[in-house]
Amino acid sequence: MMMENALFESHFDLIPFGIYVVDAASYRIVYSNRAFYEHFGHHAGKVCHEALYERAEPCPWCRLGELLTPQGLPSGETRVFEHFNESDDRWYQMQVRAMTWPDGRVVRYAIGVDISELKDTQNRLAEAHARLALTNIELARLSTTDMLTGLANRQHTEHLLLAGLGELGRQGRQLSLIMFDIDHFKAVNDRYGHLRGDDVLRALADLLRQTVPAGLGVGRWGGEEFLICCSGLGLAEACVLAEKLRLAVAGLDLTGVGRLTCSFGVAEARAGESAVTLLARVDNALYAAKGLGRDRVEMG
């Protein structure tokens, strides 16, 4: 029996990972190999959960119950799992299995492979992937957003327009455009400066976010000019929205600048119409509103 024990122990000592063997009935440590006791010290004969983890009860990660048959014999099952050891602040991949020791006792052996560096690498990779995902989200946002107002930029507004035209006529789908700009905006910049002019544009963008129904595409078309893609709205409904916006702008009192007005053009897309001709019609309607005295809504 002594020779058999010595043979088992000599084989275990060749393994560079920590191994310890526990009596299944008493939880006392039967044996630990060189790699284990060089790191954790000699604990032969001691109760494992008391000596190694200072716990009064068996550890929840012991898995001993899963490794035995109802008769208390080795089941032949092996469990592999990751475990963070608070006693040395290291991560281990644990492999546990029950077996019969040379002296006839049923024991559970555990092999612990230190994977702390691997876990650290995995964590760094996870953080890098998270940062990359956030960067990609931000880049996508920047590529579609006007930096001054936070509305859709011209490129993205054109995309919304083309998408709306693609849906035109499908299940009775309609599309109207509202184009408007700030009346006498050059005078605001000349009198109060471009920084104050930027404040005016941001205030107008805030008003649009509060007033335009969700689902409609609102974008800064350029300078003080804005475009609203009213997918699902006919001409009459779009004119009602334009008039609502005109009144909201007229009621907006900007500190240091006073009140502003806007001129609006509205046009409904026709079957088979291109973006170029639709934009030309709504642009002409806007200039008609300006020619008729500004602060009004015209249809094109």
N, C-alpha and C positions, 0 to 999 in steps of 0.2 A: 504493500500500500504506500509506503514511504517513497518507493522508487517511482510509482505511478504519479504521485503528487509532484515529485521533483521533475518528472518528464513534462507534465502539464505546465508547471511553472517555468521551466526552461524555454518552452515554446512561447509562452506569453511574454517572457522577458525580451524576446527577439523583436516583438512588435513595437514600433516607435511611438505608438499612441497609448494614452493612459487606459488601463483596464483594471476594473476591480470586480471581485466576485463576492456575492452576498448570499448567505444562507436564507432560503425561501421561507423557512419557518420562523427564524428569530431575527432576521434582518441584520445579523452580525456579519462583519466583513471577514470572509474566509481567506481572501488572498488579494493582493494588488501587485501589479507588475512594476518593473523598475521605473518606467516612464511616469507611472501614476504617483508612486511614493516620493520620487524626486521632486515632483511639483506640489503634491498635497500633504506629504508626510506619511509616517507609518501609523496605520489605524487598525491593524489586524486585531480581531476579537471585539472590536467596538461596534455598537449599533450604527449603521451607516447614516441614517438621517440625523442622528444626534451628533456624530463626530464630524460629518462633512458639511451639514447645513444648519446645525443648531436648531433642529425642529423636534418637537415632542412626538409628532405623528409621522408615519411614512409620507414621503413626498408625493404630491399628486402626479408628478411626471414619472414615477417609478415604473408604472405599467406592469407590475408583477402579476396582477390578477389576469391580465390579458395573455400571459405567457404560460399559464398552467391549465390543465384540464380540471374538470370538477373533482377528480380524484387527487388533485394536487401534484400531478406528474407533468413533466415538460410537454407542452402542446406542439412543439416544433415550429411555432410562430416566431417571427423576428419583427421587431418594431424599430423603425428608423425615424428620428425626428430631430429638430433643432432645439437647443436649450441654452438659455442665457444663465450662466452660473454667477450668482451675485457674490460668491465668496472670492472670486478672482476677477470679476468683471470681464469675462470672456464668453464668446459664443462657441458652442460645441455641437457637432453633429453626433448624436448618440445612436448607437446600435445596441439593442438589448435583446436577450434571448435566455430562456431557461435551459438547463442541462443537468445531467447527473454527474456529480463530482466523483472522483475515484473512490472516495470513502463511502459512496452510496447516497450521500445527501443530495437533495434537489437544491440547486442554486440558480441564481440569476447573475449572468455576467453582463457588464456594460463596457462598451468601447467608446471612448470620447475623443473625437478628432477636432482639434482646435481650428475653427473656421472664422475666427475673428477678422482676419485680414480680408477674407473673401466677403464677409458680411459688410465690412467697411467699404469695399470696392462696389458691392451691390448698392449700398446706400448712396454712394457718390454718383453712381450711374443713374439711379432713380432720381436723384436731385437734378442731375444734368438733363435728364429727359423732361422733367417737370419744367425746368427753366426754358428748355428749347420749345416745349409746347406753349408756354406763356409768351415767349418771344414771337412764335409763329402767329399766335392769336393777335398780339399787338401789331405785328407787321401787316396782317390781314386788315385790321382795323384802320391802320394808317393809310393803307392803299386805297381805302374807300371813303375816307373821312376828310372833310375840309378842316384844316387845323385851326382856323380862326373861329369858326362858328360851331364846330362839332356836328354839322349836318353832313349829308352825303356830298362828296365832291362831284365835279362835273363828269368825270369818267364813270363813276358809279351811277349817277343820275341818268346818263345815257344808257347804261346797262338796264336800269329799271324801265326806261322808256321802251327799249327794244323788247324786253320781256313782256311788257303790257301789250305792245303791238302783236307779239306772237300769240297772245291769248285772245286777241280781238275776234269777235264773232263766235268763239267757242262757247257753246251753251249760253248764247245770248250775251256774252261778255262785252262790256263797253270800256272805252278809255277816253278820258279828257285830260287836257293839260291846262294848268294855270301858270302863266308867267307874269311876274311883277317885279318892279324895282322901286327904290325909294326916290320920291320926288325931290329934286334939287339937292341931291346928296353931295355933289361937288361943293356946294356952298357950305355944307357942314364941315367938310375937310378943310376948306380954305379959311373958314372963320375960327374953328375950334381945334384944328390940327388932325392929323391922320390917326393918332392914338385914340382921340375921342370918337373919331369916325369908326374905328374898330369896335369901340364900346357899343356904339349904336347898332352895328351889325350883329354883335353878340346878343344884345337885348332883343332884337327882332327874331333871331334864331330861337331864343327862349320862348318867345310868344308863339312861334310856329309849333314848337314841340308841345305847348300846352293846348293849342287850338285845333290843329289839324288832326283828324281822326286817325287812330292806329290803322296801319295797313296801307296807308298812302305814302308814296315816296316823296320826301322833301329834300331838295338839294340846293346848294349854292351854285348857280349857273356861271357866275363870274362877276367880280366887282360887287355892286349893290343889287345885282339881279338874282332872282330865285325862281326855281321851277318846281312845281308840284305835279307828280304823275298820279292822276286820280283813276286808278284801275278800278273798274266796276261802276264808275259814275258816268252818267250821261251829261249832256251840255247844261241842262237846267239845274241839275244837282251841283255841278261844278261851279256854276254862276252863283248859286246860293252860298257855297263855301267861300268863294272869292269875296262876295259882299260882306260876309261875316268877318273875314280877315281884314278887309278895308276898314270896317268900323273899329275892330280891335286895335289896329295900328293907329288910327286917328285918336283913340282914347289913351294911347300910351304916352305918358308924360316923362320924358327923360331929363334927369337932373342936369342942369347946365346947358341943355340943348333945346328943351321945350318939346313941342309936339311935332310929329312928322305925318306925312301922308304917303301913300303908295298908289301907283297906277297898275291896273290889272288887265291882262288879256286872257281870254278863255277860248279854247277850241276843242271840239270833239273829233276824234279820229274817224275817218271814213274807211269803209271796207277796202282792203288792198292798198291803203295809203302808206307811203314811206315815212320814216322819221324826219327826213329832210323837209318834205312838203308840210307835214303837220307842224313842225317847229316854225316854218316860215309863216304859216297862218296865225299861230298864236303870237308870234313876234309882231306881225302886222296889227293884230288886235291890241297889243300893248301900246304900240306907237299911236294907234288911233285914240286910245284913252288919253295919252299925253297931249295929242293934238286938240282934243276936245276940252282941255282945261285941267287935266290931271285929277288925282284923287277920285277915280271912277273905275268901273268895270265895263269892258267892251268885249263883244264876242267876235270870233273870226271864222 
